Amino acid sequence: MIGTGRPGGLAGTEPRRAAAGSAYSAAGLLVLLVAGVGAGTLLAGPAAAGQRAASGVQEAVSRIPGLIDVVREAAGLGSPVAAAVVLVLLGSALLLDGRRRLAGYVAVTAAGAGVLGAGTGAAAAALTSQAPAGPGGHTLSAVVAYGLLLVVLTPAVPPRWRRGAAVAVVALVALVGLARFAVGVAPAPLVLGMVLGVAWLGVTTTAFGHRARLARDGPYRPVGAGRAPAAPRPWVRAGALAAIWLLLLGALLSAGALVTGSAAVQRADAAVTGWFVAIRAPTLTPVAEVFGALGDTPTVVAGALTLAALVAVATRSTRPVSLVVLVLGGELALFLVSAGVVDRSRPDVGNLGLLVPPTSSFPSGHVSAAVCLYGLAALLAARVLAPRLRWSLAAAAAAVLAVAVGSGRIYFGMHHPSDVLASLLFAVPWLLACLRLGPPVRGGPG
């Protein structure tokens, strides 16, 4: 996805530099762990007072209809799953481009952030009888994930836009922190998470080379850099896409009438859902929760922003951003219209405490969003691979993600199996139609 025209990899002294960077990062991580434990222990008292204030804010927000749901979605932009999607997309793009040193820098920073968040809270809890102020996981994840994106990609942005990019990342992290406070998290952990995240990002950036070195080795002069060719007959393409969207909507509504009116389909749904309920276990529930979260709105938004930034940098064009918006915007519109018309009830099996979205069960928006986002990422990434691997990679990515997200949602009782199948009915053809008829990305179809 991101290319420079220079051979990537570690050569000469690069392996020693990578080893030294890892060693310095490990030493810095140890120092931050100690500092975080000390800060968490000292802030135990103030954190309790801050928790009371946060609970008051949460109660006030909850009184406004719908606002608490919006706030939860905003807070989800810093969830560990959303951060993981951002980092996997960034690391994969660097590896595909042969930038193994930069990919290693991303991997070490991501892994260290996980250790820092979990280790600081656990150690502080073991050292004090009070509830310690462990670092806020969402704010720590947001700082590291979006901070890495900023450090790696900013030099590719025209100078006049760099300050705006930095302001956008700071605003996004602040939004996550404020949203977490509004849902009842005390301010002390949130601030501690931000401070530790910034410090850790500074440690690894310094250990692996100053900003100048990162800029010199970064993906800043893509292969064949330039704007994609103008799309031929754009109005014809737009009309064809609109017709396809209407056809898919008709197919979805017909499928909705079938699944809600057919006793055979409902029996099959009940049998499969019953099997998932029967295998519920404490060891499987966290896995299913992660699988389902891959299609959560905040995770998809974070992934879409990252994908658009990566491909825009690689092509030096804004058309990839339009393509991402078209794919996910069209998918969202199809989902909302069909869900509103069909209005199918969710399975009556208990949802293990998950928040139930206000939309109906049919179709699964989580599955369709995941297929469109990760399928688009796979198809764009596959353009640097051999032609015979392209479709197999995209098909495998879509299949794995659909099974994972769909299984997680059925496990929690959020959807019937036919809801998941219906999502594939429209997500896959809509994605392919957008790639064929949407804004062309350099080197892509169309």
C-alpha positions as CSV (number, residue, x, y, z in Angstrom):
1,M,0.0,0.0,0.0
2,I,2.8,2.4,0.8
3,G,5.9,2.4,-1.3
4,T,9.1,4.4,-1.7
5,G,10.9,2.9,-4.6
6,R,13.8,2.0,-2.3
7,P,14.6,-1.5,-1.2
8,G,13.4,-2.0,2.4
9,G,14.8,-4.1,5.1
10,L,17.7,-4.0,7.5
11,A,21.1,-3.9,6.0
12,G,24.6,-3.3,7.4
13,T,24.3,-1.8,10.8
14,E,20.5,-1.8,10.7
15,P,20.1,-5.1,12.8
16,R,22.4,-3.6,15.5
17,R,20.4,-0.4,15.5
18,A,17.1,-2.3,15.8
19,A,18.5,-4.4,18.7
20,A,19.8,-1.2,20.4
21,G,16.5,0.5,19.9
22,S,14.7,-2.5,21.5
23,A,17.1,-2.6,24.4
24,Y,16.8,1.2,25.1
25,S,13.0,0.9,24.8
26,A,13.0,-2.0,27.4
27,A,15.0,0.1,29.8
28,G,12.7,3.1,29.3
29,L,9.7,0.8,29.8
30,L,11.0,-0.4,33.1
31,V,11.5,3.2,34.3
32,L,8.0,4.2,33.2
33,L,6.5,1.1,35.0
34,V,8.2,2.2,38.2
35,A,7.0,5.8,37.7
36,G,3.5,4.7,36.8
37,V,3.2,2.4,39.9
38,G,4.4,5.3,42.1
39,A,2.0,7.8,40.5
40,G,-0.9,5.3,40.7
41,T,-0.2,4.7,44.4
42,L,0.1,8.4,45.3
43,L,-3.1,9.2,43.3
44,A,-5.2,6.6,45.0
45,G,-6.8,9.2,47.3
46,P,-7.5,11.9,44.7
47,A,-8.8,9.2,42.3
48,A,-11.6,8.4,44.8
49,A,-12.7,12.0,44.9
50,G,-12.5,12.3,41.2
51,Q,-14.6,9.1,40.8
52,R,-17.4,10.8,42.7
53,A,-17.2,13.8,40.3
54,A,-17.2,11.5,37.3
55,S,-20.2,9.6,38.6
56,G,-22.1,12.9,38.9
57,V,-21.2,13.9,35.3
58,Q,-22.3,10.4,34.1
59,E,-25.7,10.8,35.9
60,A,-26.2,14.2,34.3
61,V,-25.3,12.9,30.8
62,S,-27.6,10.0,31.2
63,R,-30.6,12.3,31.7
64,I,-30.3,13.5,28.1
65,P,-31.9,10.9,25.8
66,G,-29.4,9.4,23.4
67,L,-26.4,11.4,24.6
68,I,-24.9,8.7,26.7
69,D,-24.9,6.3,23.7
70,V,-23.1,8.9,21.6
71,V,-20.5,9.5,24.4
72,R,-19.9,5.7,24.7
73,E,-19.2,5.5,21.0
74,A,-16.8,8.4,21.2
75,A,-15.0,6.7,24.1
76,G,-14.8,3.5,22.1
77,L,-12.4,5.3,19.6
78,G,-9.7,4.6,22.3
79,S,-10.7,1.0,23.1
80,P,-7.9,-1.6,22.9
81,V,-9.6,-3.3,20.0
82,A,-9.9,0.0,18.0
83,A,-6.2,0.8,18.8
84,A,-5.2,-2.7,17.7
85,V,-6.9,-2.3,14.4
86,V,-5.2,1.0,13.8
87,L,-1.8,-0.5,14.6
88,V,-2.3,-3.7,12.6
89,L,-3.2,-1.7,9.5
90,L,-0.2,0.6,10.0
91,G,2.2,-2.2,10.6
92,S,0.9,-4.3,7.7
93,A,1.2,-1.3,5.3
94,L,4.9,-0.9,6.4
95,L,5.7,-4.6,6.1
96,L,4.1,-4.7,2.6
97,D,6.3,-1.8,1.7
98,G,9.4,-3.6,3.0
99,R,9.8,-1.1,5.9
100,R,10.7,-3.7,8.5
101,R,12.5,-1.2,10.8
102,L,9.6,1.1,11.0
103,A,7.2,-1.9,11.4
104,G,9.4,-3.1,14.3
105,Y,9.2,0.4,15.8
106,V,5.4,0.2,15.6
107,A,5.4,-3.4,17.0
108,V,7.7,-2.6,20.0
109,T,5.7,0.6,20.8
110,A,2.4,-1.3,20.7
111,A,3.6,-4.2,22.8
112,G,5.2,-2.0,25.4
113,A,2.0,0.0,25.7
114,G,0.1,-3.2,26.5
115,V,2.7,-4.1,29.2
116,L,2.7,-0.6,30.6
117,G,-1.1,-0.5,30.9
118,A,-1.6,-3.9,32.5
119,G,1.6,-4.0,34.5
120,T,1.2,-0.6,36.1
121,G,-2.3,-1.2,37.3
122,A,-1.5,-4.7,38.6
123,A,1.7,-3.6,40.5
124,A,0.0,-0.6,42.0
125,A,-2.9,-2.7,43.2
126,A,-0.5,-5.1,44.9
127,L,1.3,-2.3,46.7
128,T,-1.6,-0.4,48.3
129,S,-4.6,-1.3,50.2
130,Q,-6.6,1.5,48.6
131,A,-7.9,1.3,45.0
132,P,-4.9,2.6,43.0
133,A,-5.2,5.0,40.1
134,G,-4.1,2.7,37.3
135,P,-3.6,4.3,33.9
136,G,-6.7,4.6,31.8
137,G,-6.5,1.9,29.1
138,H,-8.5,3.9,26.6
139,T,-6.4,7.1,26.8
140,L,-3.1,5.1,26.8
141,S,-4.2,3.2,23.8
142,A,-5.4,6.3,22.0
143,V,-2.2,8.2,22.6
144,V,0.0,5.3,21.3
145,A,-2.2,4.3,18.3
146,Y,-2.9,7.7,16.9
147,G,0.4,9.1,18.0
148,L,2.2,6.3,16.0
149,L,0.1,7.1,13.0
150,L,1.1,10.8,13.3
151,V,4.8,10.1,13.8
152,V,5.1,7.7,10.9
153,L,2.9,9.5,8.3
154,T,3.2,13.2,9.1
155,P,6.3,13.8,7.0
156,A,4.3,12.6,4.0
157,V,1.7,15.3,4.6
158,P,2.4,18.7,2.9
159,P,3.9,21.1,5.4
160,R,0.9,23.3,5.5
161,W,-1.3,20.4,6.7
162,R,1.1,19.0,9.3
163,R,0.0,21.3,12.1
164,G,-3.6,20.5,11.4
165,A,-2.8,16.7,11.5
166,A,-1.2,17.1,14.9
167,V,-4.1,19.2,16.2
168,A,-6.6,16.5,14.9
169,V,-4.7,13.8,16.8
170,V,-4.6,15.8,20.0
171,A,-8.3,16.6,19.7
172,L,-9.1,12.9,19.1
173,V,-7.2,11.8,22.2
174,A,-8.8,14.6,24.2
175,L,-12.3,13.5,23.0
176,V,-11.6,10.0,24.1
177,G,-10.5,11.2,27.6
178,L,-13.5,13.5,28.0
179,A,-15.9,10.8,26.8
180,R,-14.5,8.4,29.3
181,F,-14.9,11.0,32.0
182,A,-18.5,11.5,31.0
183,V,-19.2,7.7,31.3
184,G,-18.0,7.7,34.9
185,V,-14.2,7.2,34.8
186,A,-12.2,9.3,37.3
187,P,-9.9,11.9,35.8
188,A,-6.7,10.7,37.6
189,P,-6.4,7.4,35.6
190,L,-7.3,9.2,32.4
191,V,-4.5,11.8,32.8
192,L,-2.1,9.1,34.0
193,G,-2.8,7.1,30.9
194,M,-2.2,10.1,28.6
195,V,1.1,11.0,30.4
196,L,2.4,7.4,30.2
197,G,1.4,7.1,26.6
198,V,3.2,10.3,25.6
199,A,6.3,9.3,27.6
200,W,6.4,5.8,26.1
201,L,5.9,7.1,22.6
202,G,8.8,9.5,23.2
203,V,11.0,6.7,24.6
204,T,10.6,4.4,21.6
205,T,10.8,7.3,19.0
206,T,14.1,8.4,20.6
207,A,15.4,4.8,21.0
208,F,14.8,3.8,17.4
209,G,16.1,7.1,16.0
210,H,15.3,10.7,16.1
211,R,12.5,12.1,14.1
212,A,14.9,12.9,11.2
213,R,15.9,9.2,10.9
214,L,12.3,8.1,10.9
215,A,11.5,10.7,8.3
216,R,14.4,9.6,6.1
217,D,13.4,5.9,6.3
218,G,9.7,6.5,6.2
219,P,7.1,6.1,3.4
220,Y,7.3,9.6,2.0
221,R,8.0,9.2,-1.7
222,P,5.6,6.5,-3.0
223,V,6.3,4.5,-6.1
224,G,4.6,6.1,-9.0
225,A,3.5,9.0,-6.8
226,G,0.9,11.1,-8.5
227,R,-2.8,11.5,-8.8
228,A,-4.9,8.8,-10.1
229,P,-6.3,9.3,-13.6
230,A,-9.6,11.0,-13.9
231,A,-12.6,8.7,-13.8
232,P,-14.2,8.2,-17.2
233,R,-17.8,9.1,-17.4
234,P,-18.3,9.8,-13.7
235,W,-22.1,10.4,-14.0
236,V,-22.5,7.0,-15.7
237,R,-20.6,5.4,-12.8
238,A,-22.6,7.2,-10.2
239,G,-25.9,6.1,-11.9
240,A,-24.7,2.5,-12.0
241,L,-23.7,2.6,-8.4
242,A,-27.1,4.1,-7.4
243,A,-28.9,1.3,-9.4
244,I,-26.8,-1.4,-7.7
245,W,-27.5,0.2,-4.3
246,L,-31.3,0.0,-5.0
247,L,-31.1,-3.6,-6.3
248,L,-29.2,-4.6,-3.1
249,L,-31.8,-2.8,-1.0
250,G,-34.5,-4.7,-2.8
251,A,-32.7,-8.0,-2.2
252,L,-32.2,-7.2,1.5
253,L,-35.9,-6.3,2.0
254,S,-36.9,-9.5,0.2
255,A,-34.5,-11.5,2.4
256,G,-35.9,-9.8,5.5
257,A,-39.5,-10.8,4.5
258,L,-38.3,-14.3,4.0
259,V,-36.5,-14.7,7.3
260,T,-39.3,-13.1,9.3
261,G,-42.1,-15.1,7.5
262,S,-40.6,-18.5,7.1
263,A,-41.0,-21.0,9.9
264,A,-38.3,-23.2,8.5
265,V,-35.7,-20.3,8.6
266,Q,-36.7,-19.4,12.1
267,R,-36.3,-23.0,13.3
268,A,-32.9,-23.2,11.7
269,D,-32.0,-19.9,13.3
270,A,-33.2,-21.1,16.7
271,A,-31.2,-24.3,16.4
272,V,-27.9,-22.5,15.6
273,T,-28.5,-19.8,18.2
274,G,-29.3,-22.5,20.8
275,W,-26.0,-24.2,20.1
276,F,-24.0,-21.0,20.6
277,V,-25.9,-20.4,23.9
278,A,-25.1,-23.9,25.0
279,I,-21.3,-23.5,24.5
280,R,-21.1,-20.2,26.5
281,A,-18.3,-20.4,29.0
282,P,-16.1,-18.0,30.9
283,T,-13.2,-18.8,28.7
284,L,-15.0,-18.2,25.4
285,T,-16.9,-15.0,26.4
286,P,-13.8,-12.7,26.3
287,V,-12.8,-14.1,22.9
288,A,-16.3,-13.6,21.5
289,E,-16.4,-10.1,22.9
290,V,-13.2,-9.2,21.0
291,F,-14.5,-10.8,17.8
292,G,-17.7,-8.8,18.0
293,A,-15.8,-5.6,18.8
294,L,-14.0,-5.8,15.5
295,G,-17.3,-4.6,13.9
296,D,-18.2,-2.0,16.6
297,T,-18.8,1.5,15.2
298,P,-15.8,3.1,17.0
299,T,-13.5,0.3,15.8
300,V,-14.7,0.7,12.2
301,V,-14.4,4.5,12.3
302,A,-10.9,4.2,13.6
303,G,-9.9,1.6,11.0
304,A,-11.5,3.7,8.2
305,L,-9.6,6.8,9.2
306,T,-6.4,4.9,9.3
307,L,-7.0,3.1,6.0
308,A,-7.9,6.4,4.3
309,A,-4.7,8.1,5.6
310,L,-2.5,5.2,4.6
311,V,-3.8,4.9,1.0
312,A,-3.9,8.7,0.6
313,V,-0.2,8.9,1.6
314,A,0.6,6.1,-0.8
315,T,-1.2,7.6,-3.8
316,R,-0.8,11.3,-3.0
317,S,-4.4,11.6,-3.8
318,T,-7.7,12.3,-1.9
319,R,-9.6,9.8,-4.0
320,P,-8.9,6.9,-1.6
321,V,-10.7,8.9,1.1
322,S,-13.7,9.2,-1.2
323,L,-13.6,5.5,-1.9
324,V,-13.5,4.6,1.8
325,V,-16.4,7.0,2.5
326,L,-18.4,5.6,-0.4
327,V,-17.9,2.0,0.6
328,L,-18.8,2.5,4.3
329,G,-21.3,5.2,3.8
330,G,-23.3,3.1,1.3
331,E,-23.1,0.1,3.6
332,L,-24.4,2.1,6.5
333,A,-27.3,3.5,4.5
334,L,-28.2,0.0,3.3
335,F,-28.1,-1.3,6.8
336,L,-30.1,1.5,8.4
337,V,-32.9,1.5,5.7
338,S,-33.3,-2.3,5.7
339,A,-33.1,-2.6,9.5
340,G,-35.8,0.1,9.9
341,V,-38.1,-1.6,7.4
342,V,-37.7,-5.2,8.5
343,D,-37.7,-4.4,12.2
344,R,-36.8,-7.9,13.4
345,S,-36.6,-8.6,17.1
346,R,-33.3,-9.9,18.5
347,P,-33.0,-13.4,19.8
348,D,-34.6,-13.9,23.2
349,V,-31.6,-15.7,24.7
350,G,-30.0,-13.1,27.0
351,N,-27.0,-11.0,25.8
352,L,-24.5,-11.4,28.7
353,G,-24.7,-7.8,29.6
354,L,-23.8,-6.2,26.3
355,L,-25.5,-2.9,25.4
356,V,-28.3,-3.6,22.8
357,P,-28.2,-1.2,19.9
358,P,-31.4,0.6,19.1
359,T,-31.5,-0.9,15.6
360,S,-33.3,-4.1,14.8
361,S,-31.6,-7.5,14.5
362,F,-31.8,-7.8,10.7
363,P,-29.3,-7.4,9.1
364,S,-26.0,-7.4,11.1
365,G,-24.4,-4.0,10.8
366,H,-21.3,-5.3,12.6
367,V,-20.7,-8.0,10.0
368,S,-21.4,-5.8,7.0
369,A,-19.2,-3.0,8.3
370,A,-16.4,-5.5,9.1
371,V,-16.6,-7.1,5.6
372,C,-16.5,-3.7,3.9
373,L,-13.7,-2.2,5.9
374,Y,-11.3,-5.2,6.2
375,G,-12.2,-6.5,2.7
376,L,-11.4,-3.1,1.2
377,A,-8.1,-3.0,3.2
378,A,-7.2,-6.5,1.9
379,L,-8.1,-5.6,-1.7
380,L,-6.0,-2.5,-1.6
381,A,-3.1,-4.2,0.1
382,A,-3.2,-7.1,-2.4
383,R,-2.3,-4.8,-5.3
384,V,1.3,-5.1,-4.3
385,L,1.1,-8.9,-4.4
386,A,1.2,-11.3,-7.3
387,P,-2.1,-11.2,-9.3
388,R,-3.0,-14.8,-8.4
389,L,-2.9,-14.0,-4.7
390,R,-5.0,-10.9,-4.8
391,W,-8.5,-12.4,-4.8
392,S,-7.6,-15.3,-2.6
393,L,-6.2,-12.8,0.1
394,A,-9.3,-10.6,-0.1
395,A,-11.7,-13.6,0.0
396,A,-9.8,-15.1,2.9
397,A,-9.8,-11.8,4.9
398,A,-13.6,-11.3,4.3
399,A,-14.4,-14.9,5.2
400,V,-12.3,-14.9,8.4
401,L,-13.6,-11.5,9.6
402,A,-17.2,-12.4,8.7
403,V,-17.0,-15.7,10.6
404,A,-15.3,-14.1,13.6
405,V,-17.6,-11.0,13.9
406,G,-20.7,-13.0,13.1
407,S,-19.9,-15.7,15.6
408,G,-19.2,-13.2,18.3
409,R,-22.5,-11.4,17.7
410,I,-24.5,-14.7,17.6
411,Y,-22.7,-15.9,20.8
412,F,-23.9,-12.8,22.7
413,G,-27.5,-13.2,21.4
414,M,-27.4,-10.0,19.3
415,H,-28.3,-11.6,16.0
416,H,-29.9,-14.6,14.3
417,P,-27.6,-16.5,11.9
418,S,-29.7,-15.4,9.0
419,D,-29.0,-11.8,9.9
420,V,-25.3,-12.5,9.4
421,L,-25.8,-14.3,6.1
422,A,-28.0,-11.4,4.9
423,S,-25.2,-9.0,5.7
424,L,-22.9,-10.9,3.4
425,L,-25.6,-10.8,0.8
426,F,-25.2,-7.1,0.4
427,A,-21.7,-6.2,1.8
428,V,-19.6,-8.3,-0.6
429,P,-21.3,-7.1,-3.9
430,W,-21.4,-3.5,-2.6
431,L,-17.7,-3.6,-1.9
432,L,-16.9,-5.0,-5.3
433,A,-19.2,-2.5,-7.1
434,C,-17.5,0.4,-5.3
435,L,-14.1,-0.8,-6.3
436,R,-15.2,-1.2,-9.9
437,L,-17.3,2.0,-10.3
438,G,-16.2,4.3,-7.5
439,P,-13.3,6.8,-7.4
440,P,-10.3,5.1,-8.9
441,V,-7.3,4.5,-6.8
442,R,-4.0,4.5,-8.7
443,G,-3.2,1.1,-9.9
444,G,-6.7,-0.2,-9.2
445,P,-9.6,-1.2,-11.3
446,G,-11.6,1.3,-13.2
